[in-house]
Amino acid sequence: MSNTVNPLFERLAMITGADVLKKLQQTKVLVFGVGGVGSWCVEALVRSGVGKVCIVDSDTVCESNVNRQLQATSRTLGLVKVDVLKERLLEINPQCEVTAWGKVFSRESAYEFGIEKADYVIDAIDSLTHKLDLIEISCAAKVKFFSSMGMARKMDPTRIKATSIWKTKGCPLARLVRYGLRKRRFKGNFTVVYGEECLDNISIPGMNDNVQLNKKMPNGSIVTVTATAGMILASLILRDIQGDLADRK
């Protein structure tokens, strides 16, 4: 392997080639939402040589995050998620440029994040209104954009896949996103990561079997599903860069 390749990424370069690795190091990615999906996505990007990442999330770490969110541990309870994650990312690659915004993304705050200057935007936001705003603004800016749909109430990570938002099926959040986009007269297209599985009937300890959860109750989720979705989102960027450079040759 050439001496010009950062030793941290020698094994990666064996697969991608030095040109792709160089492009990754020049790439800027904005990740909105660093919970069960976004946290794993951004770590995968940094471990894959992406040179600039911006992470946006206003939440602090709580106990219910520990089962699925990368930065959530007994030590980090109560700390700002993006601050904890930034520290970890810089431990992985001190040369990565990491910007952390501990604030809410909204249509009103969108201008603060420089979306139009990013190479890629990842949407891992839970709020439907803010998700729709991010979709509209990112697509209008003509930034390459990938979005995560709902990963709660799922157990089988092998059923997670990527496709057009208009081709999803069986995902309640994707259905709401499509409906919301139609109401906003959105005509664009973008790739989402979603799963068709939806566990409506869940057995809860201390209750009768097969009790249907009240919609107001928190949805259950598991790290094997959320992390898989995050890894697929990161993979979409890596493969897009590799394919783009291959097309130019």
MIDOSE-1310 file (N, C-alpha, C; in nm, 2 decimals, decimal comma, always signed):
residues 249
msnt	+0,08/-0,12/+0,00/+0,00/+0,00/+0,00/+0,09/+0,12/+0,00; +0,05/+0,22/-0,08/+0,13/+0,35/-0,09/+0,14/+0,42/+0,04; +0,26/+0,48/+0,06/+0,29/+0,55/+0,19/+0,20/+0,68/+0,20; +0,14/+0,72/+0,09/+0,05/+0,83/+0,09/-0,08/+0,80/+0,16
vnpl	-0,12/+0,68/+0,18/-0,24/+0,64/+0,24/-0,23/+0,64/+0,39; -0,33/+0,71/+0,46/-0,33/+0,72/+0,60/-0,34/+0,57/+0,65; -0,25/+0,53/+0,74/-0,25/+0,39/+0,80/-0,39/+0,35/+0,85; -0,47/+0,45/+0,90/-0,60/+0,42/+0,96/-0,69/+0,36/+0,85
ferl	-0,67/+0,39/+0,73/-0,76/+0,35/+0,62/-0,69/+0,26/+0,52; -0,58/+0,20/+0,55/-0,52/+0,11/+0,45/-0,61/+0,00/+0,41; -0,68/-0,07/+0,50/-0,77/-0,18/+0,46/-0,88/-0,13/+0,38; -0,93/-0,01/+0,41/-1,04/+0,05/+0,32/-0,99/+0,07/+0,18
amit	-0,87/+0,13/+0,17/-0,82/+0,16/+0,04/-0,79/+0,03/-0,04; -0,77/-0,08/+0,02/-0,75/-0,20/-0,05/-0,88/-0,24/-0,13; -0,99/-0,19/-0,08/-1,12/-0,22/-0,15/-1,16/-0,11/-0,24; -1,15/+0,01/-0,20/-1,20/+0,13/-0,27/-1,10/+0,18/-0,37
gadv	-0,97/+0,17/-0,34/-0,87/+0,23/-0,42/-0,83/+0,37/-0,36; -0,71/+0,42/-0,39/-0,67/+0,55/-0,33/-0,75/+0,67/-0,38; -0,80/+0,66/-0,50/-0,88/+0,78/-0,55/-1,01/+0,80/-0,47; -1,07/+0,68/-0,44/-1,20/+0,69/-0,36/-1,17/+0,74/-0,22
lkkl	-1,06/+0,69/-0,16/-1,02/+0,73/-0,03/-0,99/+0,88/-0,03; -0,92/+0,93/-0,13/-0,90/+1,08/-0,14/-1,02/+1,16/-0,15; -1,12/+1,11/-0,22/-1,25/+1,18/-0,24/-1,32/+1,18/-0,11; -1,32/+1,07/-0,04/-1,39/+1,06/+0,09/-1,33/+1,16/+0,19
qqtk	-1,20/+1,18/+0,19/-1,13/+1,27/+0,28/-1,17/+1,41/+0,25; -1,22/+1,44/+0,13/-1,26/+1,57/+0,08/-1,41/+1,59/+0,10; -1,48/+1,49/+0,14/-1,63/+1,50/+0,14/-1,68/+1,55/+0,27; -1,79/+1,63/+0,26/-1,86/+1,69/+0,38/-2,00/+1,63/+0,39
vlvf	-2,03/+1,58/+0,50/-2,16/+1,52/+0,52/-2,23/+1,58/+0,65; -2,35/+1,62/+0,63/-2,44/+1,67/+0,74/-2,53/+1,56/+0,78; -2,53/+1,53/+0,91/-2,62/+1,42/+0,97/-2,71/+1,49/+1,07; -2,84/+1,49/+1,03/-2,94/+1,55/+1,12/-3,01/+1,44/+1,20
gvgg	-2,99/+1,44/+1,33/-3,04/+1,33/+1,42/-2,93/+1,23/+1,45; -2,88/+1,22/+1,57/-2,78/+1,12/+1,60/-2,83/+1,02/+1,71; -2,95/+0,97/+1,69/-3,00/+0,87/+1,78/-2,97/+0,73/+1,74; -3,06/+0,64/+1,74/-3,04/+0,50/+1,71/-2,99/+0,47/+1,57
vgsw	-3,03/+0,56/+1,48/-2,98/+0,54/+1,34/-2,86/+0,63/+1,31; -2,88/+0,76/+1,33/-2,78/+0,86/+1,29/-2,65/+0,84/+1,36; -2,64/+0,80/+1,49/-2,52/+0,78/+1,56/-2,43/+0,68/+1,49; -2,49/+0,56/+1,45/-2,41/+0,46/+1,39/-2,37/+0,50/+1,25
cvea	-2,46/+0,57/+1,18/-2,42/+0,62/+1,04/-2,30/+0,71/+1,05; -2,30/+0,81/+1,14/-2,18/+0,90/+1,14/-2,05/+0,83/+1,18; -2,06/+0,74/+1,27/-1,94/+0,66/+1,31/-1,89/+0,59/+1,19; -1,98/+0,52/+1,11/-1,93/+0,45/+1,00/-1,87/+0,54/+0,89
lvrs	-1,92/+0,66/+0,88/-1,86/+0,75/+0,79/-1,72/+0,79/+0,83; -1,70/+0,82/+0,96/-1,57/+0,86/+1,01/-1,47/+0,75/+1,00; -1,52/+0,63/+1,03/-1,43/+0,51/+1,02/-1,40/+0,48/+0,87; -1,47/+0,54/+0,78/-1,45/+0,51/+0,64/-1,38/+0,63/+0,57
gvgk	-1,32/+0,72/+0,65/-1,24/+0,82/+0,59/-1,30/+0,95/+0,55; -1,43/+0,97/+0,58/-1,50/+1,10/+0,54/-1,43/+1,21/+0,62; -1,39/+1,31/+0,56/-1,31/+1,42/+0,62/-1,38/+1,52/+0,70; -1,51/+1,55/+0,67/-1,58/+1,65/+0,73/-1,72/+1,60/+0,77
vciv	-1,76/+1,60/+0,89/-1,89/+1,56/+0,93/-1,95/+1,67/+1,02; -2,08/+1,70/+1,00/-2,15/+1,79/+1,09/-2,27/+1,72/+1,15; -2,28/+1,72/+1,28/-2,39/+1,64/+1,35/-2,48/+1,74/+1,42; -2,61/+1,72/+1,40/-2,71/+1,81/+1,45/-2,81/+1,73/+1,54
dsdt	-2,82/+1,77/+1,66/-2,92/+1,70/+1,75/-2,93/+1,78/+1,88; -3,05/+1,81/+1,93/-3,06/+1,90/+2,05/-3,07/+1,82/+2,18; -3,08/+1,68/+2,17/-3,11/+1,60/+2,29/-2,99/+1,57/+2,37; -3,02/+1,54/+2,50/-2,92/+1,48/+2,59/-2,94/+1,33/+2,60
vces	-2,84/+1,27/+2,65/-2,84/+1,12/+2,66/-2,93/+1,09/+2,79; -3,02/+0,99/+2,77/-3,10/+0,94/+2,88/-3,09/+0,79/+2,88; -3,14/+0,73/+2,99/-3,13/+0,59/+3,01/-3,19/+0,51/+2,90; -3,31/+0,55/+2,85/-3,38/+0,48/+2,74/-3,30/+0,48/+2,61
nvnr	-3,20/+0,56/+2,60/-3,11/+0,56/+2,48/-3,01/+0,45/+2,48; -2,98/+0,39/+2,59/-2,86/+0,31/+2,61/-2,87/+0,18/+2,52; -2,99/+0,13/+2,50/-3,01/+0,00/+2,43/-2,98/+0,01/+2,28; -2,96/+0,13/+2,22/-2,95/+0,14/+2,08/-2,87/+0,26/+2,03
qlqa	-2,83/+0,35/+2,11/-2,76/+0,47/+2,06/-2,61/+0,46/+2,09; -2,53/+0,49/+1,99/-2,39/+0,46/+2,01/-2,32/+0,53/+2,12; -2,35/+0,66/+2,14/-2,29/+0,74/+2,24/-2,35/+0,73/+2,38; -2,46/+0,65/+2,39/-2,53/+0,64/+2,52/-2,47/+0,53/+2,61
tsrt	-2,41/+0,57/+2,72/-2,36/+0,47/+2,82/-2,40/+0,52/+2,96; -2,37/+0,44/+3,06/-2,40/+0,48/+3,19/-2,32/+0,61/+3,23; -2,20/+0,62/+3,17/-2,12/+0,74/+3,20/-2,17/+0,87/+3,13; -2,24/+0,86/+3,02/-2,27/+0,98/+2,94/-2,42/+1,03/+2,97
lglv	-2,49/+0,97/+3,06/-2,62/+1,01/+3,09/-2,63/+1,16/+3,13; -2,72/+1,23/+3,07/-2,74/+1,37/+3,09/-2,65/+1,46/+3,01; -2,56/+1,41/+2,93/-2,47/+1,49/+2,85/-2,53/+1,51/+2,71; -2,49/+1,62/+2,65/-2,54/+1,65/+2,51/-2,49/+1,55/+2,41
kvdv	-2,58/+1,49/+2,34/-2,55/+1,38/+2,25/-2,44/+1,41/+2,15; -2,45/+1,53/+2,09/-2,36/+1,56/+1,98/-2,22/+1,59/+2,04; -2,21/+1,64/+2,16/-2,08/+1,66/+2,23/-2,01/+1,53/+2,26; -2,09/+1,44/+2,31/-2,03/+1,30/+2,34/-1,98/+1,24/+2,21
lker	-2,07/+1,24/+2,11/-2,03/+1,18/+1,99/-1,91/+1,24/+1,92; -1,91/+1,37/+1,92/-1,79/+1,44/+1,87/-1,66/+1,39/+1,93; -1,66/+1,38/+2,06/-1,54/+1,34/+2,13/-1,50/+1,20/+2,08; -1,60/+1,11/+2,07/-1,57/+0,97/+2,02/-1,52/+0,97/+1,88
llei	-1,58/+1,05/+1,79/-1,54/+1,06/+1,65/-1,39/+1,11/+1,64; -1,35/+1,20/+1,72/-1,22/+1,25/+1,71/-1,12/+1,16/+1,77; -1,16/+1,07/+1,86/-1,08/+0,96/+1,91/-1,05/+0,86/+1,80; -1,15/+0,84/+1,71/-1,13/+0,75/+1,60/-1,04/+0,81/+1,49
npqc	-1,06/+0,93/+1,45/-0,98/+1,00/+1,35/-0,96/+1,14/+1,39; -0,85/+1,18/+1,46/-0,83/+1,31/+1,50/-0,82/+1,41/+1,39; -0,79/+1,36/+1,27/-0,78/+1,45/+1,15/-0,92/+1,49/+1,09; -1,02/+1,42/+1,13/-1,16/+1,45/+1,08/-1,20/+1,59/+1,14
evta	-1,27/+1,66/+1,05/-1,32/+1,79/+1,09/-1,47/+1,77/+1,14; -1,49/+1,77/+1,27/-1,62/+1,74/+1,32/-1,69/+1,87/+1,38; -1,81/+1,90/+1,33/-1,88/+2,02/+1,38/-2,01/+1,96/+1,45; -2,03/+2,01/+1,57/-2,15/+1,96/+1,65/-2,24/+2,08/+1,68
wgkv	-2,37/+2,06/+1,64/-2,47/+2,16/+1,67/-2,57/+2,10/+1,77; -2,57/+2,14/+1,89/-2,67/+2,09/+1,99/-2,80/+2,17/+1,98; -2,86/+2,17/+1,87/-2,99/+2,25/+1,85/-3,08/+2,17/+1,76; -3,20/+2,23/+1,75/-3,31/+2,17/+1,67/-3,30/+2,22/+1,53
fsre	-3,31/+2,13/+1,43/-3,33/+2,17/+1,29/-3,47/+2,21/+1,27; -3,50/+2,32/+1,20/-3,63/+2,36/+1,16/-3,62/+2,44/+1,04; -3,73/+2,47/+0,98/-3,73/+2,56/+0,86/-3,67/+2,69/+0,89; -3,69/+2,74/+1,02/-3,64/+2,87/+1,06/-3,49/+2,87/+1,08
saye	-3,44/+2,76/+1,13/-3,30/+2,75/+1,16/-3,21/+2,69/+1,05; -3,28/+2,65/+0,94/-3,21/+2,58/+0,84/-3,08/+2,65/+0,78; -3,09/+2,78/+0,77/-2,98/+2,86/+0,71/-2,86/+2,85/+0,79; -2,86/+2,81/+0,92/-2,74/+2,81/+1,01/-2,65/+2,69/+0,97
fgie	-2,70/+2,59/+0,90/-2,62/+2,47/+0,89/-2,55/+2,46/+0,75; -2,57/+2,55/+0,66/-2,50/+2,55/+0,54/-2,52/+2,42/+0,45; -2,65/+2,39/+0,44/-2,69/+2,27/+0,37/-2,64/+2,27/+0,23; -2,65/+2,39/+0,17/-2,62/+2,40/+0,02/-2,47/+2,37/+0,00
kady	-2,38/+2,38/+0,10/-2,24/+2,36/+0,09/-2,20/+2,22/+0,12; -2,29/+2,13/+0,16/-2,26/+1,99/+0,19/-2,25/+1,91/+0,06; -2,18/+1,80/+0,07/-2,18/+1,71/-0,04/-2,30/+1,61/-0,03; -2,33/+1,57/+0,10/-2,44/+1,48/+0,13/-2,51/+1,53/+0,25
vida	-2,64/+1,50/+0,26/-2,72/+1,52/+0,38/-2,79/+1,39/+0,42; -2,77/+1,35/+0,54/-2,84/+1,24/+0,60/-2,95/+1,28/+0,69; -3,07/+1,24/+0,67/-3,19/+1,27/+0,76/-3,22/+1,15/+0,84; -3,19/+1,17/+0,98/-3,23/+1,07/+1,07/-3,32/+1,13/+1,18
idsl	-3,40/+1,23/+1,14/-3,49/+1,30/+1,23/-3,62/+1,23/+1,26; -3,66/+1,24/+1,38/-3,79/+1,17/+1,42/-3,91/+1,26/+1,39; -3,90/+1,39/+1,41/-4,02/+1,48/+1,40/-4,06/+1,48/+1,25; -4,19/+1,45/+1,22/-4,23/+1,45/+1,09/-4,22/+1,59/+1,02
thkl	-4,27/+1,69/+1,09/-4,26/+1,83/+1,03/-4,12/+1,87/+0,99; -4,03/+1,84/+1,09/-3,89/+1,88/+1,06/-3,83/+1,79/+0,95; -3,87/+1,67/+0,95/-3,82/+1,58/+0,84/-3,87/+1,63/+0,70; -3,99/+1,66/+0,69/-4,04/+1,72/+0,57/-3,97/+1,85/+0,53
dlie	-3,95/+1,93/+0,63/-3,87/+2,06/+0,60/-3,73/+2,03/+0,55; -3,67/+1,93/+0,61/-3,53/+1,90/+0,57/-3,53/+1,84/+0,43; -3,63/+1,75/+0,40/-3,64/+1,70/+0,26/-3,65/+1,81/+0,16; -3,74/+1,90/+0,18/-3,77/+2,00/+0,09/-3,65/+2,09/+0,07
isca	-3,59/+2,13/+0,18/-3,47/+2,23/+0,17/-3,35/+2,16/+0,10; -3,32/+2,04/+0,14/-3,21/+1,97/+0,09/-3,22/+1,94/-0,06; -3,34/+1,89/-0,10/-3,36/+1,86/-0,24/-3,36/+1,99/-0,33; -3,41/+2,10/-0,27/-3,41/+2,23/-0,34/-3,27/+2,28/-0,36
akvk	-3,18/+2,25/-0,26/-3,04/+2,28/-0,27/-2,96/+2,19/-0,36; -3,03/+2,09/-0,41/-2,96/+1,99/-0,50/-2,84/+1,92/-0,44; -2,86/+1,90/-0,31/-2,76/+1,82/-0,24/-2,80/+1,67/-0,24; -2,70/+1,58/-0,25/-2,73/+1,44/-0,25/-2,79/+1,41/-0,11
ffss	-2,90/+1,34/-0,11/-2,98/+1,33/+0,02/-3,03/+1,19/+0,04; -3,01/+1,14/+0,16/-3,06/+1,01/+0,20/-3,14/+1,02/+0,33; -3,25/+0,95/+0,34/-3,33/+0,96/+0,46/-3,37/+0,83/+0,52; -3,37/+0,83/+0,65/-3,42/+0,71/+0,73/-3,56/+0,72/+0,76
mgma	-3,63/+0,61/+0,74/-3,77/+0,61/+0,78/-3,78/+0,54/+0,92; -3,90/+0,51/+0,97/-3,91/+0,46/+1,10/-3,85/+0,32/+1,13; -3,77/+0,31/+1,23/-3,70/+0,18/+1,27/-3,75/+0,12/+1,40; -3,86/+0,18/+1,45/-3,92/+0,13/+1,57/-4,01/+0,01/+1,54
rkmd	-4,04/-0,07/+1,64/-4,13/-0,19/+1,62/-4,08/-0,28/+1,51; -3,95/-0,31/+1,51/-3,89/-0,40/+1,41/-3,79/-0,49/+1,48; -3,78/-0,62/+1,44/-3,68/-0,71/+1,50/-3,59/-0,77/+1,40; -3,62/-0,76/+1,27/-3,54/-0,83/+1,17/-3,46/-0,74/+1,08
ptri	-3,33/-0,72/+1,11/-3,25/-0,63/+1,03/-3,23/-0,67/+0,88; -3,26/-0,80/+0,85/-3,24/-0,84/+0,71/-3,35/-0,79/+0,62; -3,45/-0,73/+0,68/-3,56/-0,68/+0,60/-3,55/-0,52/+0,58; -3,44/-0,47/+0,62/-3,41/-0,33/+0,60/-3,35/-0,31/+0,46
kats	-3,40/-0,22/+0,38/-3,36/-0,20/+0,24/-3,36/-0,05/+0,21; -3,31/-0,02/+0,09/-3,30/+0,12/+0,04/-3,38/+0,12/-0,10; -3,46/+0,22/-0,11/-3,53/+0,24/-0,24/-3,58/+0,39/-0,24; -3,65/+0,42/-0,35/-3,72/+0,55/-0,36/-3,83/+0,57/-0,26
iwkt	-3,84/+0,69/-0,21/-3,95/+0,72/-0,11/-4,09/+0,68/-0,17; -4,10/+0,69/-0,30/-4,23/+0,66/-0,37/-4,26/+0,51/-0,39; -4,15/+0,43/-0,36/-4,17/+0,28/-0,38/-4,17/+0,21/-0,25; -4,17/+0,28/-0,13/-4,18/+0,21/+0,00/-4,32/+0,15/+0,02
kgcp	-4,32/+0,04/+0,10/-4,45/-0,02/+0,14/-4,43/-0,08/+0,27; -4,54/-0,07/+0,35/-4,54/-0,14/+0,48/-4,48/-0,05/+0,59; -4,43/+0,07/+0,56/-4,37/+0,15/+0,66/-4,46/+0,27/+0,70; -4,51/+0,27/+0,82/-4,61/+0,38/+0,86/-4,55/+0,52/+0,84
larl	-4,42/+0,54/+0,88/-4,36/+0,67/+0,87/-4,34/+0,71/+0,72; -4,30/+0,62/+0,64/-4,29/+0,65/+0,50/-4,42/+0,69/+0,43; -4,53/+0,63/+0,48/-4,66/+0,66/+0,43/-4,69/+0,80/+0,47; -4,66/+0,84/+0,59/-4,69/+0,98/+0,64/-4,60/+1,08/+0,56
vryg	-4,48/+1,04/+0,53/-4,39/+1,13/+0,46/-4,44/+1,15/+0,32; -4,48/+1,05/+0,25/-4,54/+1,06/+0,12/-4,66/+1,15/+0,12; -4,75/+1,13/+0,21/-4,87/+1,21/+0,22/-4,83/+1,36/+0,25; -4,74/+1,38/+0,34/-4,70/+1,52/+0,37/-4,63/+1,59/+0,25
lrkr	-4,55/+1,51/+0,17/-4,49/+1,57/+0,05/-4,59/+1,60/-0,06; -4,69/+1,51/-0,07/-4,79/+1,54/-0,17/-4,87/+1,67/-0,13; -4,90/+1,69/+0,00/-4,97/+1,81/+0,04/-4,89/+1,93/+0,01; -4,75/+1,92/+0,02/-4,67/+2,03/-0,01/-4,63/+2,04/-0,16
rfkg	-4,69/+1,96/-0,24/-4,67/+1,96/-0,38/-4,53/+1,94/-0,42; -4,46/+1,85/-0,35/-4,33/+1,81/-0,37/-4,32/+1,71/-0,49; -4,24/+1,74/-0,59/-4,23/+1,66/-0,71/-4,10/+1,58/-0,72; -4,01/+1,59/-0,62/-3,88/+1,53/-0,63/-3,88/+1,39/-0,60
nftv	-3,76/+1,33/-0,59/-3,73/+1,19/-0,56/-3,61/+1,18/-0,48; -3,60/+1,09/-0,39/-3,48/+1,06/-0,31/-3,49/+0,92/-0,25; -3,37/+0,87/-0,21/-3,36/+0,74/-0,16/-3,38/+0,74/-0,01; -3,45/+0,64/+0,04/-3,48/+0,62/+0,18/-3,43/+0,48/+0,22
vyge	-3,40/+0,46/+0,35/-3,38/+0,33/+0,41/-3,50/+0,30/+0,50; -3,56/+0,19/+0,48/-3,69/+0,16/+0,55/-3,70/+0,00/+0,56; -3,79/-0,04/+0,64/-3,82/-0,18/+0,66/-3,97/-0,20/+0,66; -4,01/-0,31/+0,59/-4,15/-0,34/+0,58/-4,21/-0,40/+0,70
ecld	-4,13/-0,46/+0,79/-4,17/-0,52/+0,91/-4,23/-0,42/+1,01; -4,34/-0,45/+1,07/-4,40/-0,37/+1,17/-4,47/-0,45/+1,28; -4,42/-0,46/+1,40/-4,47/-0,55/+1,50/-4,58/-0,47/+1,58; -4,71/-0,49/+1,53/-4,82/-0,42/+1,59/-4,86/-0,48/+1,72
nisi	-4,85/-0,62/+1,73/-4,89/-0,69/+1,85/-4,76/-0,73/+1,93; -4,74/-0,68/+2,05/-4,62/-0,70/+2,12/-4,66/-0,75/+2,26; -4,60/-0,86/+2,31/-4,62/-0,91/+2,44/-4,54/-0,83/+2,54; -4,61/-0,77/+2,65/-4,55/-0,69/+2,75/-4,55/-0,76/+2,88
pgmn	-4,44/-0,77/+2,95/-4,44/-0,84/+3,08/-4,54/-0,78/+3,17; -4,61/-0,87/+3,24/-4,71/-0,82/+3,34/-4,85/-0,79/+3,27; -4,86/-0,80/+3,14/-4,99/-0,77/+3,07/-5,03/-0,90/+3,00; -5,15/-0,90/+2,95/-5,19/-1,01/+2,87/-5,11/-1,02/+2,74
dnvq	-5,09/-1,14/+2,69/-5,02/-1,16/+2,56/-5,09/-1,09/+2,45; -5,02/-1,05/+2,35/-5,07/-0,99/+2,23/-5,15/-0,86/+2,25; -5,11/-0,78/+2,34/-5,17/-0,65/+2,37/-5,13/-0,55/+2,26; -5,22/-0,49/+2,20/-5,18/-0,39/+2,10/-5,14/-0,26/+2,17
lnkk	-5,03/-0,21/+2,14/-4,98/-0,09/+2,21/-5,06/+0,04/+2,18; -5,08/+0,12/+2,28/-5,15/+0,25/+2,26/-5,05/+0,33/+2,17; -5,11/+0,41/+2,08/-5,03/+0,49/+1,99/-4,95/+0,60/+2,07; -5,00/+0,63/+2,18/-4,93/+0,74/+2,26/-4,81/+0,68/+2,34
mpng	-4,80/+0,55/+2,35/-4,69/+0,49/+2,43/-4,56/+0,50/+2,34; -4,45/+0,51/+2,41/-4,32/+0,50/+2,33/-4,31/+0,37/+2,25; -4,25/+0,38/+2,13/-4,23/+0,27/+2,05/-4,10/+0,20/+2,09; -4,11/+0,06/+2,09/-3,99/-0,01/+2,12/-3,89/-0,02/+2,00
sivt	-3,76/-0,03/+2,03/-3,67/-0,04/+1,92/-3,55/-0,12/+1,97; -3,47/-0,17/+1,87/-3,36/-0,26/+1,90/-3,24/-0,22/+1,82; -3,12/-0,23/+1,88/-3,00/-0,18/+1,82/-2,96/-0,26/+1,69; -3,00/-0,38/+1,68/-2,96/-0,46/+1,56/-3,03/-0,40/+1,44
vtat	-3,15/-0,34/+1,46/-3,22/-0,28/+1,35/-3,18/-0,14/+1,32; -3,17/-0,06/+1,43/-3,14/+0,08/+1,41/-2,99/+0,10/+1,36; -2,90/+0,02/+1,41/-2,76/+0,03/+1,36/-2,75/-0,02/+1,22; -2,83/-0,12/+1,18/-2,82/-0,17/+1,04/-2,87/-0,06/+0,95
agmi	-2,97/+0,01/+0,99/-3,02/+0,13/+0,90/-2,91/+0,23/+0,89; -2,84/+0,26/+1,00/-2,74/+0,36/+1,00/-2,62/+0,32/+0,91; -2,59/+0,19/+0,91/-2,48/+0,14/+0,83/-2,52/+0,15/+0,68; -2,64/+0,12/+0,65/-2,69/+0,12/+0,51/-2,68/+0,27/+0,46
lasl	-2,73/+0,36/+0,54/-2,72/+0,50/+0,50/-2,57/+0,54/+0,47; -2,48/+0,50/+0,56/-2,34/+0,53/+0,53/-2,29/+0,47/+0,40; -2,34/+0,34/+0,38/-2,30/+0,27/+0,26/-2,35/+0,34/+0,14; -2,46/+0,40/+0,14/-2,51/+0,47/+0,02/-2,42/+0,58/-0,02
ilrd	-2,36/+0,65/+0,08/-2,27/+0,75/+0,04/-2,14/+0,70/-0,01; -2,08/+0,59/+0,05/-1,96/+0,53/+0,01/-1,97/+0,48/-0,13; -2,08/+0,41/-0,16/-2,10/+0,35/-0,29/-2,13/+0,46/-0,40; -2,19/+0,57/-0,36/-2,22/+0,67/-0,45/-2,09/+0,74/-0,49
iqgd	-2,00/+0,76/-0,40/-1,87/+0,82/-0,43/-1,79/+0,73/-0,52; -1,79/+0,60/-0,49/-1,71/+0,50/-0,57/-1,77/+0,50/-0,71; -1,90/+0,49/-0,72/-1,96/+0,49/-0,85/-1,94/+0,61/-0,93; -1,95/+0,73/-0,87/-1,93/+0,86/-0,94/-1,79/+0,86/-1,00
ladr	-1,69/+0,82/-0,92/-1,55/+0,82/-0,97/-1,53/+0,72/-1,08; -1,60/+0,61/-1,07/-1,59/+0,50/-1,18/-1,65/+0,55/-1,31; -1,76/+0,63/-1,30/-1,83/+0,68/-1,42/-1,74/+0,78/-1,49; -1,65/+0,85/-1,42/-1,57/+0,95/-1,48/-1,45/+0,89/-1,56
k	-1,42/+0,77/-1,53/-1,30/+0,71/-1,60/-1,33/+0,66/-1,74
